[in-house]
Structures are given as C-alpha cells and as structure tokens.
Amino acid sequence: MTIFIRKVNRYKLPPFIILLLIIFSVFLNEPSSISITNLDILLAILVIWVIATLLYFLFVSTIGRLIKRDFIAITLNAGFALLIIGMLFTIQHWPGAKSQLIISGLLILTAIISIFFHY
C-alpha cells in the first residue's frame, strides 16, 4: 500500500494534463459546435476524465512500477487514456475526436521510441 501511495504522490499532475488536453482539443478545434445548450458534452468530458484518472491510478499501481522512467510511464498512460477517450468521442460523434486520436498516437509513439532509447 505504501508503494501505491508513493506512486500516486509522484504522479498527481498527469490526470489534470489529460483533462486540459481533452478540453482544449474540443474547444480549439471545433468551437462552433460548442454552445451553452450543449453542456452534456462537458458533463461527459468530466465523467470520462474521472474514468481516465481511475485508469491512470490503476496503471501507476501495476504497470507503472515496471517502467523506471517517469516520462515514459506518464506519456504512455496519457496516450492510452486519450486513445480510449478519442474512440468514445468518435462513437458519439462529438467534436475533437480526431485531434484526440492524433494526440494519443503521437504520445504512444513517443513513449515507444523513448523505451527503445532508454533501455
């Protein structure tokens, strides 16, 4: 349990970075489709962000312990979280789905390249 608490304390920031990436990808790429009456998208973003944060903490407590470099673990997890969120956005035809899939692909590719260079 202490290992889990230490890992969570080390990685407090990335869930908020994931949340900011989601919000920016929705608002900056397709701002004309967002209005005040369309707040169900924002509620869904927050629900998905909570799920991504829980997945993140699960990742930190399991696979994240095996990866020694913090940058690689954070990048890989953010990439997988955004990939899941992008797929959900694509299914629901919400704005920002393409940009989230592109960002997730770039993050996963960066993590894989970093693994080869650091190990």
C-alpha positions as CSV (number, residue, x, y, z in Angstrom):
1,M,0.0,0.0,0.0
2,T,2.8,2.4,0.8
3,I,4.3,1.8,-2.7
4,F,0.9,2.7,-4.2
5,I,0.6,5.9,-2.1
6,R,4.2,7.0,-3.1
7,K,3.5,6.4,-6.8
8,V,0.2,8.4,-6.6
9,N,2.0,11.2,-4.8
10,R,4.7,11.2,-7.6
11,Y,2.1,11.3,-10.4
12,K,-0.5,13.8,-9.2
13,L,-0.3,16.2,-12.2
14,P,-0.9,14.0,-15.3
15,P,-4.7,13.4,-14.8
16,F,-5.1,17.2,-14.9
17,I,-2.9,17.4,-18.0
18,I,-5.2,14.8,-19.6
19,L,-8.2,16.9,-18.7
20,L,-6.7,20.0,-20.2
21,L,-5.8,18.2,-23.4
22,I,-9.4,16.9,-23.7
23,I,-10.9,20.3,-23.2
24,F,-8.5,22.1,-25.5
25,S,-9.0,19.6,-28.2
26,V,-12.7,20.1,-28.1
27,F,-12.8,23.9,-27.8
28,L,-9.9,24.8,-30.0
29,N,-10.6,22.5,-32.9
30,E,-14.3,22.8,-33.3
31,P,-15.5,25.8,-31.3
32,S,-18.6,26.5,-33.4
33,S,-20.2,23.2,-32.3
34,I,-20.0,24.1,-28.6
35,S,-22.7,26.2,-27.1
36,I,-24.2,26.8,-23.7
37,T,-27.0,24.5,-24.6
38,N,-24.6,21.7,-25.4
39,L,-23.4,21.2,-21.8
40,D,-24.0,17.5,-22.0
41,I,-20.6,17.2,-23.8
42,L,-18.9,19.0,-20.9
43,L,-20.5,16.6,-18.4
44,A,-19.5,13.6,-20.5
45,I,-15.9,15.0,-20.6
46,L,-15.8,15.2,-16.8
47,V,-17.2,11.7,-16.5
48,I,-14.6,10.4,-19.0
49,W,-11.9,12.3,-17.2
50,V,-12.8,10.6,-13.9
51,I,-12.6,7.2,-15.6
52,A,-9.3,8.1,-17.2
53,T,-8.0,9.2,-13.8
54,L,-9.0,5.9,-12.2
55,L,-7.4,4.0,-15.1
56,Y,-4.3,6.2,-14.6
57,F,-4.1,5.3,-10.9
58,L,-4.6,1.6,-11.7
59,F,-1.8,1.9,-14.3
60,V,0.5,3.6,-11.7
61,S,-0.1,0.8,-9.2
62,T,0.6,-2.0,-11.6
63,I,2.4,-1.5,-14.9
64,G,3.9,1.9,-13.9
65,R,6.0,0.2,-11.3
66,L,7.8,-1.7,-14.0
67,I,8.7,1.3,-16.0
68,K,11.5,3.1,-14.3
69,R,11.4,6.4,-16.2
70,D,8.6,8.7,-15.1
71,F,8.4,10.4,-18.5
72,I,7.8,7.2,-20.4
73,A,5.2,6.0,-17.9
74,I,3.3,9.3,-17.9
75,T,3.4,9.6,-21.7
76,L,2.3,6.0,-22.3
77,N,-0.6,6.3,-19.9
78,A,-1.7,9.7,-21.3
79,G,-1.6,8.2,-24.8
80,F,-3.8,5.2,-23.9
81,A,-6.2,7.4,-21.9
82,L,-6.6,9.8,-24.8
83,L,-7.0,6.8,-27.2
84,I,-9.9,5.5,-25.2
85,I,-11.5,8.9,-24.9
86,G,-11.0,9.6,-28.6
87,M,-12.7,6.3,-29.5
88,L,-15.6,7.2,-27.2
89,F,-15.9,10.6,-28.8
90,T,-15.8,9.0,-32.3
91,I,-18.6,6.7,-31.4
92,Q,-20.7,9.6,-30.1
93,H,-19.7,11.9,-33.0
94,W,-18.6,14.5,-30.6
95,P,-16.2,17.3,-31.6
96,G,-12.5,16.9,-31.0
97,A,-12.4,13.1,-31.6
98,K,-9.9,13.3,-34.5
99,S,-7.5,15.5,-32.6
100,Q,-7.6,13.3,-29.6
101,L,-6.8,10.2,-31.7
102,I,-3.9,12.1,-33.3
103,I,-2.5,13.3,-30.0
104,S,-2.8,9.8,-28.5
105,G,-1.0,8.2,-31.4
106,L,1.8,10.8,-31.0
107,L,2.1,10.2,-27.3
108,I,2.2,6.4,-27.7
109,L,4.8,6.6,-30.5
110,T,6.9,9.0,-28.3
111,A,6.7,6.5,-25.4
112,I,7.7,3.5,-27.6
113,I,10.6,5.4,-29.1
114,S,11.7,6.5,-25.6
115,I,11.6,2.9,-24.3
116,F,14.0,1.8,-27.1
117,F,16.4,4.6,-26.4
118,H,16.4,4.4,-22.6
119,Y,16.6,0.6,-22.1
